[in-house]
């Protein structure tokens, strides 16, 4: 049986060259991001964001001052609706 070491080296080089060619093609591709029109509209609605942050600040102040009151009936109704629907 004859072993030709040059044949295996040539096959290895061909494989490396093929990988370099495909790597060059892959590196030319760029990531792409698409944002839906609904998401763009949501980003524009700063009024909702401002109102929400104002409400959050009010709640934080109430909790820190100890004036926040929990409506137990509303919480119970919401939990009941959540688990039964």
C-alpha positions as CSV (number, residue, x, y, z in Angstrom):
1,X,0.0,0.0,0.0
2,X,1.4,3.4,-1.0
3,X,0.8,6.4,1.2
4,X,1.0,9.8,-0.5
5,X,1.3,12.5,2.2
6,X,1.1,15.3,-0.3
7,X,-2.4,14.3,-1.3
8,X,-3.7,14.8,2.3
9,X,-1.9,18.2,2.5
10,X,-3.4,19.3,-0.7
11,X,-6.9,18.2,0.4
12,X,-6.4,20.2,3.6
13,X,-5.3,23.3,1.7
14,X,-8.3,23.0,-0.6
15,X,-10.6,22.8,2.4
16,X,-9.0,25.8,4.0
17,X,-9.3,27.9,0.8
18,X,-13.0,26.9,0.5
19,X,-13.7,27.9,4.1
20,X,-11.9,31.3,3.6
21,X,-14.1,32.0,0.6
22,X,-17.3,31.2,2.5
23,X,-16.1,33.2,5.5
24,X,-15.6,36.2,3.2
25,X,-19.1,35.9,1.9
26,X,-20.6,35.5,5.4
27,X,-18.8,38.5,6.8
28,X,-20.4,40.7,4.1
29,X,-23.8,40.0,5.5
30,X,-25.1,42.5,8.1
31,X,-27.6,42.2,10.8
32,X,-31.0,43.7,10.0
33,X,-33.6,45.0,12.4
34,X,-37.2,45.7,11.4
35,X,-39.5,47.6,13.7
36,X,-43.3,47.4,13.0
37,X,-45.4,50.5,12.5
38,X,-47.3,49.6,15.8
39,X,-44.0,49.6,17.7
40,X,-43.1,53.0,16.2
41,X,-46.4,54.4,17.2
42,X,-45.9,53.1,20.7
43,X,-42.5,54.7,20.9
44,X,-44.0,58.1,19.8
45,X,-46.6,58.1,22.5
46,X,-44.7,60.0,25.2
47,X,-48.0,61.1,26.9
48,X,-48.6,57.5,28.1
49,X,-45.1,57.2,29.3
50,X,-45.3,60.5,31.2
51,X,-48.6,59.7,32.8
52,X,-47.4,56.2,33.8
53,X,-44.2,57.5,35.4
54,X,-46.2,60.2,37.2
55,X,-48.5,57.5,38.6
56,X,-45.6,55.3,39.6
57,X,-44.0,58.3,41.5
58,X,-47.3,59.0,43.3
59,X,-47.5,55.4,44.4
60,X,-43.9,55.3,45.5
61,X,-44.5,58.4,47.7
62,X,-47.7,56.9,49.1
63,X,-45.9,53.7,50.0
64,X,-42.9,55.5,51.6
65,X,-45.3,57.8,53.6
66,X,-47.4,54.9,54.7
67,X,-50.6,56.4,53.2
68,X,-51.0,53.7,50.5
69,X,-54.3,51.8,51.0
70,X,-54.9,48.5,49.4
71,X,-58.5,47.8,48.2
72,X,-58.8,44.2,49.3
73,X,-62.1,43.6,47.4
74,X,-60.6,44.8,44.1
75,X,-57.5,42.6,44.6
76,X,-59.6,39.6,45.4
77,X,-61.9,40.2,42.4
78,X,-58.9,40.5,40.0
79,X,-57.3,37.3,41.4
80,X,-60.6,35.5,41.1
81,X,-61.1,36.6,37.5
82,X,-57.5,35.7,36.6
83,X,-57.6,32.2,37.9
84,X,-61.2,31.4,36.7
85,X,-61.1,32.8,33.2
